[in-house]
Amino acid sequence: QVQLVESGGGLVQTGGSLRLSCAASGSTFSRYTMGWFRQAPGKERVFVAAITWSGGSYAYAASAKGRFTISRDNTKNTGYLQMTSLKPEDTAVYYCATGAVGSTGFPQPTGYEYWGQGTQVTVSS
């Protein structure tokens, strides 16, 4: 059993930065892929980024590439999403998730077994 708690969301102006954290309980987190997804009001939850347990493989959605960086520290059971050059269209609730997901399955929410409660990111124009 893994529990995930996101933090670091908030209100930021266009062009600003935020770093989201995902703190995990349970020893299996370090063996699982970690993903970040986001959901804007009235829209589906979509993939943002993911990283394998070792950090050896990672991927980004096109909207995140070049602006967001995913990382993890397995010694702290914590994952991160560094977001820079934020835009109003990045406004959403951001969720971290984890599970036994291979790199080909990164973008599929159904592959992730455990989810956090989400943290709100609001980018003002």
Buried (B, 14 or more C-beta within 10 A) or exposed (E): EBEBBBEBBEEBEEEBEBBBBBBBEBEBBBEBBBBBBBBBEEEEBBBBBBBBBEEEEBBBBEBBEEBBBBBBEBEEBBBBBBBEEBBEEBBBBBBBBBBEBEEEBBBEBEBBBBBBEBBEBBBEE
